[in-house]
Amino acid sequence: MRTEDNDPKQTSKSTSEWLKKNKMKTLEWPSQSPDLNPIEMLWHDLKKAVHARKPSNKAELQQFCKDEWAKIPPERCKRLIASYRKRLIAVIAAKGGPTSY
């Protein structure tokens, strides 16, 4: 089984025909749903931390990004993965719309 996120290359006629021909089951999936993508939560954390440091040039921006990325604890990633089911239920309840996540 695979998911469909309404990306044009996944909804093209040829792709749809191939999926049907190969008897692939699909699930409807909200297009670009940040609530269901743990990396989006990490990008948010990174952006907040870097913004707080107020980089004044490209070199500082790059260094601050590296510094702050290295500070993200592995436990944060584990919590995001562990909360996936709860986020999925919230997205379904919101019918693909925004959630409190």
Beta strands, then each sheet from edge to edge (+ up, - down):
strand 1: 2-4
strand 2: 26-28
sheet 1: 1+ 2+
end
